[in-house]
Amino acid sequence: DIQMTQSPSSLSASVGDRVTITCQASQDISNFLNWYQQKPGKAPKLLIFDASNLETGVPSRFSGSGSGTDFTFTISSLQPEDIATYYCQQYDNLPITFGQGTRLEIK
Amino acid sequence: EVQLVESGGGLVQPGGSLRLSCAASGFTFGSFAMSWVRQAPGRGLEWVSAVSGSGDTTYYADSVKGRFTISRDNSKNTVYLHMNTLRAEDTAVYYCAKDSTIVAANWFDPWGQGTLVTVSS
């Protein structure tokens, strides 16, 4: 199975800050990498697919980059409503695997 | 609007069985693969199973292979997860999710609200 390692596991930042989360795959997954946002008590929501494509309706402050084994998710200017846990997910090989999540809090 | 509504969760004893359902609306159901993803209390996301749009092809995580069966009824716009020989470690919120293509599994959008399965004596 492909292991997905996210860092950090938790993060505290101020409104307006630039926030970056990284995701590393245990083997080359090309750009088959997606990012989800999960707010407390809610289902996950797709934000980014194929490493860098913004899902329709998702604010442009969210972005993704990377290929191969190293990927980055960025919020350019943190907003209060961005408080959530963020997950990366690979689909290069089954089984589909997720990172362990990054819990984002407001400082 | 695409909607997915899960049902069938509840409390079951270890070794017992349960069938989850996910009713879909707002899209051409048979044109998309569907998956089940679970989340144990306070834990991360774990992909469980997927079925192609036609229902001909199914995939499972090793943790559930041989115990769970995914199926779909395209005439009812519903996907099912039949869970047998349940264990305490199967306790989780189970989400169904629409895949991005007819062949599983790519990215998931949207997800249902989830249904809680608790395995305990």
gemmi code that builds the backbone of each chain (N, CA, C; Angstrom):
import gemmi

chains = {
    "A": [
        ("ASP", (0.844, -1.193, 0.000), (0.000, 0.000, 0.000), (0.879, 1.244, 0.000)),
        ("ILE", (0.382, 2.300, -0.640), (1.102, 3.562, -0.659), (0.801, 4.326, 0.627)),
        ("GLN", (1.845, 4.700, 1.345), (1.687, 5.444, 2.586), (1.738, 6.944, 2.276)),
        ("MET", (0.816, 7.676, 2.866), (0.757, 9.122, 2.694), (1.059, 9.771, 4.037)),
        ("THR", (2.092, 10.598, 4.076), (2.517, 11.231, 5.325), (2.316, 12.731, 5.233)),
        ("GLN", (1.423, 13.245, 6.065), (1.151, 14.683, 6.096), (1.927, 15.336, 7.221)),
        ("SER", (2.307, 16.572, 6.999), (2.890, 17.361, 8.074), (2.539, 18.832, 7.898)),
        ("PRO", (2.334, 19.552, 9.021), (2.335, 18.985, 10.365), (1.032, 18.245, 10.649)),
        ("SER", (0.923, 17.598, 11.808), (-0.326, 16.946, 12.180), (-1.313, 17.963, 12.742)),
        ("SER", (-0.806, 19.052, 13.277), (-1.659, 20.143, 13.717), (-0.926, 21.451, 13.517)),
        ("LEU", (-1.730, 22.510, 13.403), (-1.172, 23.804, 13.034), (-2.061, 24.893, 13.606)),
        ("SER", (-1.457, 25.888, 14.208), (-2.174, 27.043, 14.717), (-1.679, 28.289, 13.991)),
        ("ALA", (-2.598, 29.051, 13.416), (-2.213, 30.222, 12.639), (-3.223, 31.344, 12.845)),
        ("SER", (-2.839, 32.529, 12.484), (-3.695, 33.709, 12.658), (-4.454, 34.004, 11.370)),
        ("VAL", (-5.597, 34.658, 11.519), (-6.359, 35.095, 10.349), (-5.470, 35.966, 9.470)),
        ("GLY", (-5.477, 35.660, 8.185), (-4.651, 36.382, 7.233), (-3.314, 35.730, 6.946)),
        ("ASP", (-2.920, 34.760, 7.749), (-1.645, 34.070, 7.546), (-1.688, 33.186, 6.299)),
        ("ARG", (-0.514, 32.948, 5.755), (-0.348, 31.952, 4.705), (-0.050, 30.621, 5.388)),
        ("VAL", (-0.818, 29.596, 5.023), (-0.700, 28.290, 5.670), (-0.300, 27.250, 4.617)),
        ("THR", (0.663, 26.419, 4.986), (1.131, 25.381, 4.070), (1.149, 24.031, 4.763)),
        ("ILE", (0.602, 23.053, 4.084), (0.589, 21.660, 4.553), (1.292, 20.816, 3.488)),
        ("THR", (2.101, 19.883, 3.934), (2.777, 19.021, 2.963), (2.273, 17.583, 3.086)),
        ("CYS", (2.386, 16.868, 1.991), (1.968, 15.473, 1.919), (3.019, 14.732, 1.108)),
        ("GLN", (3.560, 13.679, 1.683), (4.587, 12.899, 1.000), (4.110, 11.472, 0.786)),
        ("ALA", (4.227, 11.006, -0.446), (3.847, 9.637, -0.773), (5.055, 8.719, -0.657)),
        ("SER", (4.810, 7.464, -0.325), (5.890, 6.502, -0.142), (6.456, 6.013, -1.475)),
        ("GLN", (5.787, 6.341, -2.589), (6.312, 6.056, -3.911), (5.718, 7.058, -4.889)),
        ("ASP", (6.263, 7.083, -6.082), (5.817, 8.039, -7.102), (4.346, 7.813, -7.443)),
        ("ILE", (3.532, 8.861, -7.276), (2.108, 8.768, -7.610), (1.732, 9.768, -8.706)),
        ("SER", (2.739, 10.256, -9.452), (2.487, 11.245, -10.497), (1.726, 12.431, -9.885)),
        ("ASN", (0.583, 12.786, -10.466), (-0.219, 13.882, -9.879), (-1.557, 13.367, -9.352)),
        ("PHE", (-1.617, 12.066, -9.026), (-2.880, 11.464, -8.598), (-3.122, 11.713, -7.111)),
        ("LEU", (-3.294, 12.979, -6.776), (-3.348, 13.415, -5.394), (-4.457, 14.433, -5.228)),
        ("ASN", (-5.299, 14.218, -4.223), (-6.427, 15.099, -3.959), (-6.362, 15.618, -2.527)),
        ("TRP", (-7.029, 16.760, -2.295), (-7.081, 17.360, -0.959), (-8.539, 17.575, -0.560)),
        ("TYR", (-8.834, 17.265, 0.715), (-10.174, 17.419, 1.255), (-10.117, 18.255, 2.524)),
        ("GLN", (-11.238, 18.924, 2.801), (-11.443, 19.676, 4.023), (-12.561, 19.001, 4.800)),
        ("GLN", (-12.356, 18.774, 6.091), (-13.419, 18.220, 6.926), (-13.603, 19.102, 8.151)),
        ("LYS", (-14.781, 19.714, 8.230), (-15.120, 20.504, 9.415), (-15.731, 19.592, 10.461)),
        ("PRO", (-15.640, 19.971, 11.744), (-16.114, 19.090, 12.825), (-17.557, 18.658, 12.642)),
        ("GLY", (-17.787, 17.351, 12.732), (-19.127, 16.807, 12.616), (-19.679, 16.761, 11.204)),
        ("LYS", (-18.865, 17.087, 10.208), (-19.333, 17.135, 8.820), (-18.573, 16.132, 7.969)),
        ("ALA", (-19.124, 15.874, 6.785), (-18.442, 15.018, 5.821), (-17.291, 15.774, 5.159)),
        ("PRO", (-16.297, 15.062, 4.694), (-15.223, 15.722, 3.947), (-15.754, 16.377, 2.672)),
        ("LYS", (-15.021, 17.402, 2.244), (-15.360, 18.139, 1.032), (-14.131, 18.223, 0.141)),
        ("LEU", (-14.301, 17.917, -1.124), (-13.193, 17.986, -2.070), (-12.820, 19.429, -2.351)),
        ("LEU", (-11.519, 19.736, -2.226), (-11.031, 21.080, -2.543), (-10.177, 21.097, -3.815)),
        ("ILE", (-9.249, 20.157, -3.901), (-8.265, 20.116, -4.975), (-8.210, 18.690, -5.530)),
        ("PHE", (-8.218, 18.537, -6.848), (-8.019, 17.220, -7.454), (-6.853, 17.262, -8.429)),
        ("ASP", (-6.259, 16.105, -8.655), (-5.085, 15.999, -9.532), (-4.009, 17.009, -9.142)),
        ("ALA", (-3.762, 17.096, -7.849), (-2.672, 17.867, -7.241), (-2.847, 19.369, -7.263)),
        ("SER", (-3.415, 19.914, -8.349), (-3.410, 21.374, -8.463), (-4.683, 21.977, -9.033)),
        ("ASN", (-5.687, 21.160, -9.284), (-6.921, 21.663, -9.882), (-7.948, 22.001, -8.815)),
        ("LEU", (-8.402, 23.246, -8.819), (-9.355, 23.717, -7.833), (-10.754, 23.241, -8.205)),
        ("GLU", (-11.434, 22.591, -7.277), (-12.792, 22.157, -7.509), (-13.692, 23.384, -7.694)),
        ("THR", (-14.691, 23.251, -8.538), (-15.627, 24.337, -8.799), (-16.261, 24.837, -7.512)),
        ("GLY", (-16.250, 26.141, -7.337), (-16.886, 26.756, -6.176), (-15.972, 26.920, -4.974)),
        ("VAL", (-14.774, 26.363, -5.054), (-13.832, 26.475, -3.931), (-13.084, 27.807, -4.048)),
        ("PRO", (-12.975, 28.552, -2.971), (-12.300, 29.862, -3.039), (-10.867, 29.760, -3.547)),
        ("SER", (-10.459, 30.796, -4.258), (-9.139, 30.781, -4.900), (-7.985, 30.920, -3.920)),
        ("ARG", (-8.262, 31.172, -2.641), (-7.175, 31.218, -1.657), (-6.593, 29.827, -1.397)),
        ("PHE", (-7.312, 28.796, -1.825), (-6.816, 27.430, -1.695), (-6.057, 27.053, -2.972)),
        ("SER", (-4.921, 26.393, -2.813), (-4.173, 25.926, -3.980), (-3.362, 24.690, -3.622)),
        ("GLY", (-2.978, 23.962, -4.653), (-2.168, 22.769, -4.463), (-1.098, 22.688, -5.530)),
        ("SER", (-0.006, 22.019, -5.188), (1.077, 21.839, -6.151), (1.820, 20.550, -5.844)),
        ("GLY", (2.695, 20.170, -6.779), (3.540, 19.007, -6.569), (3.281, 17.898, -7.554)),
        ("SER", (4.196, 16.949, -7.581), (4.058, 15.745, -8.393), (5.095, 14.744, -7.919)),
        ("GLY", (4.893, 13.501, -8.287), (5.832, 12.473, -7.853), (5.542, 12.016, -6.441)),
        ("THR", (6.356, 12.445, -5.495), (6.151, 12.034, -4.102), (5.873, 13.199, -3.153)),
        ("ASP", (6.096, 14.413, -3.588), (5.990, 15.562, -2.686), (4.960, 16.573, -3.153)),
        ("PHE", (4.032, 16.890, -2.253), (2.904, 17.736, -2.591), (2.703, 18.791, -1.508)),
        ("THR", (2.130, 19.911, -1.926), (1.897, 21.023, -1.012), (0.487, 21.549, -1.189)),
        ("PHE", (-0.148, 21.851, -0.067), (-1.468, 22.491, -0.042), (-1.298, 23.820, 0.666)),
        ("THR", (-1.843, 24.878, 0.077), (-1.641, 26.220, 0.621), (-2.960, 26.967, 0.738)),
        ("ILE", (-3.119, 27.666, 1.851), (-4.180, 28.664, 2.005), (-3.453, 30.000, 2.014)),
        ("SER", (-3.737, 30.860, 1.052), (-2.942, 32.086, 0.899), (-3.221, 33.113, 1.996)),
        ("SER", (-4.459, 33.144, 2.477), (-4.828, 34.092, 3.528), (-5.900, 33.431, 4.378)),
        ("LEU", (-5.516, 32.918, 5.534), (-6.396, 32.114, 6.370), (-7.625, 32.902, 6.814)),
        ("GLN", (-8.783, 32.279, 6.664), (-10.044, 32.868, 7.110), (-10.614, 32.040, 8.259)),
        ("PRO", (-11.450, 32.643, 9.102), (-11.990, 31.896, 10.258), (-12.744, 30.627, 9.848)),
        ("GLU", (-13.388, 30.672, 8.688), (-14.172, 29.508, 8.253), (-13.289, 28.366, 7.729)),
        ("ASP", (-11.990, 28.574, 7.682), (-11.087, 27.521, 7.202), (-10.673, 26.560, 8.308)),
        ("ILE", (-11.161, 26.800, 9.508), (-10.857, 25.895, 10.622), (-11.445, 24.537, 10.327)),
        ("ALA", (-10.562, 23.533, 10.251), (-10.963, 22.206, 9.803), (-9.759, 21.289, 9.885)),
        ("THR", (-9.999, 20.028, 9.538), (-8.913, 19.084, 9.330), (-8.796, 18.829, 7.830)),
        ("TYR", (-7.577, 18.819, 7.333), (-7.315, 18.664, 5.907), (-6.618, 17.328, 5.654)),
        ("TYR", (-7.072, 16.636, 4.621), (-6.534, 15.322, 4.274), (-6.064, 15.297, 2.822)),
        ("CYS", (-4.927, 14.672, 2.589), (-4.536, 14.340, 1.220), (-4.959, 12.894, 0.942)),
        ("GLN", (-5.105, 12.562, -0.324), (-5.559, 11.224, -0.736), (-4.923, 10.872, -2.069)),
        ("GLN", (-4.337, 9.680, -2.167), (-3.771, 9.245, -3.440), (-4.678, 8.241, -4.106)),
        ("TYR", (-4.668, 8.283, -5.462), (-5.432, 7.269, -6.185), (-4.615, 6.653, -7.319)),
        ("ASP", (-3.301, 6.690, -7.154), (-2.458, 6.061, -8.164), (-2.622, 4.547, -8.150)),
        ("ASN", (-2.715, 3.982, -6.950), (-2.871, 2.541, -6.785), (-3.932, 2.244, -5.742)),
        ("LEU", (-4.674, 1.156, -5.949), (-5.539, 0.672, -4.879), (-4.689, -0.139, -3.898)),
        ("PRO", (-4.993, -0.073, -2.597), (-6.125, 0.670, -2.043), (-5.867, 2.173, -2.012)),
        ("ILE", (-6.935, 2.937, -2.216), (-6.851, 4.365, -2.010), (-6.418, 4.609, -0.574)),
        ("THR", (-5.514, 5.542, -0.375), (-5.046, 5.846, 0.975), (-5.051, 7.346, 1.216)),
        ("PHE", (-5.290, 7.696, 2.472), (-5.343, 9.086, 2.912), (-4.162, 9.375, 3.829)),
        ("GLY", (-3.761, 10.629, 3.873), (-2.863, 11.065, 4.912), (-3.586, 11.043, 6.252)),
        ("GLN", (-2.832, 11.214, 7.321), (-3.422, 11.113, 8.660), (-4.187, 12.357, 9.061)),
        ("GLY", (-4.087, 13.402, 8.258), (-4.825, 14.634, 8.522), (-3.978, 15.703, 9.186)),
        ("THR", (-4.316, 16.947, 8.899), (-3.703, 18.116, 9.543), (-4.814, 18.956, 10.139)),
        ("ARG", (-4.787, 19.085, 11.447), (-5.819, 19.865, 12.150), (-5.376, 21.316, 12.211)),
        ("LEU", (-6.180, 22.191, 11.637), (-5.850, 23.615, 11.548), (-6.696, 24.402, 12.542)),
        ("GLU", (-6.038, 25.187, 13.374), (-6.722, 25.994, 14.385), (-6.345, 27.452, 14.215)),
        ("ILE", (-7.207, 28.307, 14.723), (-6.941, 29.745, 14.710), (-6.188, 30.115, 15.988)),
        ("LYS", (-5.120, 30.888, 15.817), (-4.326, 31.332, 16.971), (-5.034, 32.486, 17.665)),
    ],
    "B": [
        ("GLU", (-29.182, 19.294, -7.792), (-28.166, 19.179, -6.745), (-27.913, 17.704, -6.453)),
        ("VAL", (-26.644, 17.334, -6.421), (-26.275, 15.959, -6.089), (-26.468, 15.730, -4.603)),
        ("GLN", (-27.167, 14.650, -4.260), (-27.366, 14.302, -2.852), (-27.117, 12.818, -2.645)),
        ("LEU", (-26.486, 12.528, -1.516), (-26.256, 11.151, -1.093), (-26.742, 11.023, 0.337)),
        ("VAL", (-27.616, 10.056, 0.587), (-28.186, 9.891, 1.914), (-27.989, 8.446, 2.365)),
        ("GLU", (-27.143, 8.295, 3.395), (-26.878, 6.963, 3.932), (-27.902, 6.589, 4.990)),
        ("SER", (-28.100, 5.292, 5.151), (-28.970, 4.779, 6.211), (-28.515, 3.366, 6.550)),
        ("GLY", (-29.035, 2.850, 7.664), (-28.768, 1.471, 8.025), (-27.782, 1.267, 9.160)),
        ("GLY", (-27.167, 2.337, 9.623), (-26.228, 2.201, 10.721), (-26.938, 1.886, 12.026)),
        ("GLY", (-26.150, 1.539, 13.035), (-26.721, 1.242, 14.342), (-25.756, 0.442, 15.197)),
        ("LEU", (-26.291, -0.063, 16.293), (-25.508, -0.866, 17.238), (-25.657, -2.347, 16.883)),
        ("VAL", (-24.549, -3.044, 16.770), (-24.572, -4.473, 16.447), (-23.524, -5.171, 17.291)),
        ("GLN", (-23.795, -6.412, 17.652), (-22.854, -7.177, 18.459), (-21.703, -7.700, 17.597)),
        ("PRO", (-20.563, -7.909, 18.203), (-19.441, -8.518, 17.456), (-19.884, -9.831, 16.821)),
        ("GLY", (-19.468, -10.018, 15.575), (-19.875, -11.198, 14.816), (-21.168, -11.014, 14.053)),
        ("GLY", (-21.854, -9.905, 14.297), (-23.132, -9.666, 13.646), (-22.995, -9.070, 12.257)),
        ("SER", (-24.146, -8.766, 11.665), (-24.201, -8.249, 10.296), (-25.040, -6.992, 10.239)),
        ("LEU", (-24.789, -6.219, 9.190), (-25.530, -4.982, 8.985), (-25.471, -4.661, 7.497)),
        ("ARG", (-26.506, -4.026, 6.977), (-26.473, -3.556, 5.594), (-26.684, -2.053, 5.567)),
        ("LEU", (-25.726, -1.361, 5.002), (-25.840, 0.084, 4.809), (-26.365, 0.360, 3.402)),
        ("SER", (-27.155, 1.427, 3.288), (-27.666, 1.872, 1.991), (-27.280, 3.319, 1.779)),
        ("CYS", (-27.140, 3.685, 0.530), (-26.852, 5.069, 0.167), (-27.715, 5.403, -1.045)),
        ("ALA", (-28.690, 6.262, -0.833), (-29.600, 6.672, -1.902), (-29.071, 7.932, -2.564)),
        ("ALA", (-28.947, 7.885, -3.876), (-28.366, 8.989, -4.626), (-29.414, 9.696, -5.467)),
        ("SER", (-29.206, 10.980, -5.688), (-30.083, 11.751, -6.558), (-29.311, 12.920, -7.138)),
        ("GLY", (-29.821, 13.456, -8.244), (-29.232, 14.652, -8.830), (-28.167, 14.410, -9.870)),
        ("PHE", (-27.922, 13.147, -10.227), (-26.947, 12.847, -11.286), (-27.299, 11.498, -11.914)),
        ("THR", (-26.672, 11.204, -13.037), (-26.902, 9.940, -13.733), (-26.139, 8.848, -13.000)),
        ("PHE", (-26.832, 8.169, -12.117), (-26.202, 7.285, -11.135), (-25.291, 6.246, -11.786)),
        ("GLY", (-25.742, 5.578, -12.796), (-24.991, 4.483, -13.419), (-23.747, 4.934, -14.159)),
        ("SER", (-23.538, 6.222, -14.299), (-22.366, 6.746, -15.000), (-21.189, 7.011, -14.072)),
        ("PHE", (-21.362, 6.710, -12.805), (-20.295, 6.999, -11.839), (-20.074, 5.840, -10.881)),
        ("ALA", (-18.799, 5.567, -10.614), (-18.460, 4.632, -9.558), (-18.845, 5.240, -8.213)),
        ("MET", (-18.974, 4.374, -7.218), (-19.306, 4.811, -5.863), (-18.378, 4.113, -4.879)),
        ("SER", (-18.066, 4.801, -3.813), (-17.193, 4.234, -2.786), (-17.810, 4.395, -1.407)),
        ("TRP", (-17.310, 3.556, -0.483), (-17.571, 3.733, 0.941), (-16.232, 4.053, 1.621)),
        ("VAL", (-16.270, 5.063, 2.475), (-15.107, 5.477, 3.254), (-15.555, 5.581, 4.700)),
        ("ARG", (-14.738, 5.101, 5.625), (-15.143, 5.137, 7.026), (-14.171, 5.955, 7.863)),
        ("GLN", (-14.667, 6.368, 9.033), (-13.870, 7.175, 9.951), (-14.176, 6.725, 11.366)),
        ("ALA", (-13.234, 6.043, 11.990), (-13.388, 5.638, 13.381), (-13.413, 6.875, 14.269)),
        ("PRO", (-14.036, 6.795, 15.436), (-14.148, 7.969, 16.309), (-12.796, 8.611, 16.584)),
        ("GLY", (-12.683, 9.899, 16.282), (-11.464, 10.638, 16.532), (-10.296, 10.290, 15.633)),
        ("ARG", (-10.547, 9.523, 14.582), (-9.461, 9.067, 13.693), (-9.608, 9.644, 12.295)),
        ("GLY", (-8.698, 9.234, 11.427), (-8.694, 9.716, 10.059), (-9.594, 8.902, 9.150)),
        ("LEU", (-9.470, 9.154, 7.855), (-10.320, 8.535, 6.845), (-9.689, 7.241, 6.333)),
        ("GLU", (-10.532, 6.223, 6.148), (-10.076, 4.938, 5.626), (-11.022, 4.508, 4.495)),
        ("TRP", (-10.485, 4.386, 3.290), (-11.275, 3.871, 2.176), (-11.601, 2.396, 2.434)),
        ("VAL", (-12.855, 2.018, 2.170), (-13.325, 0.670, 2.465), (-13.558, -0.152, 1.199)),
        ("SER", (-14.314, 0.427, 0.253), (-14.724, -0.365, -0.896), (-15.216, 0.545, -2.003)),
        ("ALA", (-15.167, 0.036, -3.236), (-15.666, 0.792, -4.385), (-16.336, -0.158, -5.365)),
        ("VAL", (-17.274, 0.402, -6.132), (-17.954, -0.368, -7.176), (-18.035, 0.498, -8.420)),
        ("SER", (-17.793, -0.104, -9.576), (-17.853, 0.641, -10.829), (-19.295, 1.045, -11.135)),
        ("GLY", (-19.461, 1.906, -12.122), (-20.777, 2.394, -12.474), (-21.745, 1.304, -12.900)),
        ("SER", (-21.237, 0.307, -13.587), (-22.082, -0.807, -14.035), (-22.339, -1.819, -12.930)),
        ("GLY", (-21.494, -1.799, -11.909), (-21.606, -2.781, -10.831), (-20.796, -4.035, -11.071)),
        ("ASP", (-20.134, -4.119, -12.237), (-19.414, -5.336, -12.602), (-18.096, -5.514, -11.851)),
        ("THR", (-17.523, -4.393, -11.424), (-16.200, -4.448, -10.807), (-16.260, -3.879, -9.407)),
        ("THR", (-15.690, -4.613, -8.467), (-15.670, -4.175, -7.077), (-14.250, -4.248, -6.524)),
        ("TYR", (-13.991, -3.414, -5.521), (-12.679, -3.348, -4.900), (-12.883, -3.228, -3.389)),
        ("TYR", (-11.913, -3.789, -2.645), (-12.013, -3.781, -1.190), (-10.661, -3.502, -0.540)),
        ("ALA", (-10.711, -2.855, 0.613), (-9.538, -2.763, 1.468), (-9.287, -4.138, 2.080)),
        ("ASP", (-8.023, -4.432, 2.342), (-7.693, -5.738, 2.934), (-8.396, -5.945, 4.272)),
        ("SER", (-8.629, -4.855, 4.999), (-9.220, -4.952, 6.340), (-10.659, -5.460, 6.321)),
        ("VAL", (-11.322, -5.402, 5.154), (-12.725, -5.833, 5.080), (-12.952, -6.928, 4.049)),
        ("LYS", (-11.927, -7.261, 3.292), (-12.068, -8.253, 2.226), (-12.534, -9.581, 2.805)),
        ("GLY", (-13.536, -10.172, 2.173), (-14.089, -11.428, 2.649), (-15.194, -11.274, 3.672)),
        ("ARG", (-15.349, -10.078, 4.236), (-16.405, -9.831, 5.228), (-17.454, -8.849, 4.707)),
        ("PHE", (-17.019, -7.877, 3.909), (-17.935, -6.858, 3.387), (-18.170, -7.105, 1.900)),
        ("THR", (-19.371, -6.754, 1.439), (-19.704, -6.838, 0.017), (-20.381, -5.549, -0.418)),
        ("ILE", (-19.841, -4.937, -1.453), (-20.449, -3.730, -2.014), (-21.282, -4.143, -3.231)),
        ("SER", (-22.411, -3.479, -3.396), (-23.263, -3.734, -4.560), (-24.043, -2.469, -4.867)),
        ("ARG", (-24.687, -2.459, -6.019), (-25.495, -1.306, -6.382), (-26.681, -1.770, -7.198)),
        ("ASP", (-27.756, -0.986, -7.102), (-28.954, -1.210, -7.899), (-29.189, 0.079, -8.679)),
        ("ASN", (-28.796, 0.086, -9.939), (-28.906, 1.315, -10.724), (-30.358, 1.691, -11.021)),
        ("SER", (-31.276, 0.744, -10.888), (-32.690, 1.073, -11.090), (-33.265, 1.817, -9.896)),
        ("LYS", (-32.577, 1.682, -8.754), (-33.027, 2.368, -7.529), (-32.070, 3.481, -7.115)),
        ("ASN", (-31.036, 3.732, -7.914), (-30.043, 4.769, -7.589), (-29.487, 4.578, -6.178)),
        ("THR", (-29.162, 3.347, -5.843), (-28.735, 3.037, -4.486), (-27.503, 2.125, -4.505)),
        ("VAL", (-26.574, 2.423, -3.610), (-25.415, 1.562, -3.405), (-25.498, 1.000, -1.984)),
        ("TYR", (-25.036, -0.233, -1.842), (-25.145, -0.928, -0.561), (-23.769, -1.374, -0.073)),
        ("LEU", (-23.686, -1.546, 1.232), (-22.511, -2.185, 1.820), (-23.031, -3.228, 2.810)),
        ("HIS", (-22.841, -4.486, 2.437), (-23.240, -5.596, 3.303), (-22.044, -5.945, 4.178)),
        ("MET", (-22.234, -5.852, 5.479), (-21.124, -6.062, 6.418), (-21.412, -7.285, 7.288)),
        ("ASN", (-20.530, -8.261, 7.201), (-20.674, -9.491, 7.992), (-19.501, -9.632, 8.952)),
        ("THR", (-19.664, -10.521, 9.916), (-18.604, -10.838, 10.892), (-17.982, -9.546, 11.436)),
        ("LEU", (-18.823, -8.660, 11.897), (-18.358, -7.345, 12.341), (-17.501, -7.453, 13.592)),
        ("ARG", (-16.519, -6.574, 13.644), (-15.560, -6.518, 14.751), (-15.623, -5.151, 15.402)),
        ("ALA", (-15.110, -5.063, 16.615), (-15.092, -3.776, 17.328), (-14.368, -2.716, 16.494)),
        ("GLU", (-13.337, -3.123, 15.788), (-12.553, -2.159, 15.007), (-13.274, -1.672, 13.747)),
        ("ASP", (-14.457, -2.212, 13.463), (-15.276, -1.704, 12.361), (-16.150, -0.531, 12.805)),
        ("THR", (-16.134, -0.233, 14.102), (-16.908, 0.908, 14.609), (-16.412, 2.197, 13.956)),
        ("ALA", (-17.328, 2.903, 13.305), (-16.949, 4.103, 12.567), (-18.193, 4.771, 11.993)),
        ("VAL", (-18.013, 6.003, 11.552), (-18.991, 6.631, 10.669), (-18.647, 6.178, 9.250)),
        ("TYR", (-19.649, 5.676, 8.555), (-19.465, 5.208, 7.187), (-20.072, 6.226, 6.232)),
        ("TYR", (-19.231, 6.716, 5.321), (-19.672, 7.672, 4.313), (-19.733, 6.985, 2.948)),
        ("CYS", (-20.774, 7.273, 2.185), (-20.712, 6.919, 0.774), (-20.291, 8.174, 0.012)),
        ("ALA", (-19.639, 7.954, -1.109), (-19.113, 9.072, -1.878), (-19.203, 8.756, -3.366)),
        ("LYS", (-19.527, 9.765, -4.126), (-19.575, 9.646, -5.585), (-18.173, 9.812, -6.150)),
        ("ASP", (-17.812, 8.881, -7.033), (-16.502, 8.970, -7.673), (-16.588, 9.937, -8.854)),
        ("SER", (-15.425, 10.252, -9.420), (-15.385, 11.240, -10.495), (-15.589, 10.627, -11.874)),
        ("THR", (-15.481, 9.306, -11.971), (-15.647, 8.641, -13.262), (-16.440, 7.356, -13.077)),
        ("ILE", (-16.697, 6.681, -14.185), (-17.458, 5.442, -14.140), (-16.626, 4.289, -13.576)),
        ("VAL", (-15.320, 4.420, -13.681), (-14.437, 3.385, -13.120), (-13.872, 3.902, -11.803)),
        ("ALA", (-13.895, 3.066, -10.807), (-13.391, 3.452, -9.491), (-11.861, 3.396, -9.515)),
        ("ALA", (-11.190, 4.072, -8.741), (-11.586, 5.080, -7.796), (-10.629, 6.246, -8.001)),
        ("ASN", (-11.174, 7.443, -7.976), (-10.371, 8.627, -8.297), (-10.518, 9.642, -7.168)),
        ("TRP", (-11.336, 10.643, -7.364), (-11.628, 11.544, -6.263), (-13.115, 11.501, -5.969)),
        ("PHE", (-13.440, 11.890, -4.736), (-14.778, 11.714, -4.213), (-15.452, 13.063, -3.997)),
        ("ASP", (-16.593, 13.229, -4.680), (-17.314, 14.479, -4.573), (-18.703, 14.337, -5.141)),
        ("PRO", (-19.767, 14.490, -4.309), (-19.698, 14.796, -2.884), (-19.689, 13.532, -2.038)),
        ("TRP", (-19.812, 13.760, -0.733), (-19.942, 12.689, 0.234), (-21.323, 12.796, 0.881)),
        ("GLY", (-21.815, 11.667, 1.373), (-23.036, 11.711, 2.155), (-22.753, 12.232, 3.557)),
        ("GLN", (-23.785, 12.299, 4.368), (-23.632, 12.829, 5.728), (-23.060, 11.796, 6.689)),
        ("GLY", (-23.063, 10.532, 6.270), (-22.489, 9.480, 7.097), (-23.523, 8.781, 7.960)),
        ("THR", (-23.254, 7.516, 8.270), (-24.089, 6.747, 9.182), (-23.170, 6.000, 10.144)),
        ("LEU", (-23.498, 6.054, 11.423), (-22.632, 5.508, 12.467), (-22.922, 4.022, 12.685)),
        ("VAL", (-21.871, 3.232, 12.633), (-21.939, 1.816, 12.958), (-21.137, 1.596, 14.233)),
        ("THR", (-21.788, 1.031, 15.230), (-21.123, 0.732, 16.494), (-21.176, -0.768, 16.723)),
        ("VAL", (-20.010, -1.374, 16.858), (-19.928, -2.812, 17.100), (-19.506, -3.021, 18.551)),
        ("SER", (-20.428, -3.495, 19.356), (-20.168, -3.636, 20.793), (-21.167, -4.602, 21.397)),
        ("SER", (-20.722, -5.307, 22.429), (-21.619, -6.214, 23.144), (-22.271, -5.492, 24.327)),
    ],
}
model = gemmi.Model(1)
for chain_id, residues in chains.items():
    chain = gemmi.Chain(chain_id)
    for i, (resn, *xyz) in enumerate(residues, 1):
        res = gemmi.Residue()
        res.name, res.seqid = resn, gemmi.SeqId(i, " ")
        for name, pos in zip(("N", "CA", "C"), xyz):
            atom = gemmi.Atom()
            atom.name, atom.element = name, gemmi.Element(name[0])
            atom.pos, atom.b_iso = gemmi.Position(*pos), 0.0
            res.add_atom(atom)
        chain.add_residue(res)
    model.add_chain(chain)
structure = gemmi.Structure()
structure.add_model(model)
structure.setup_entities()
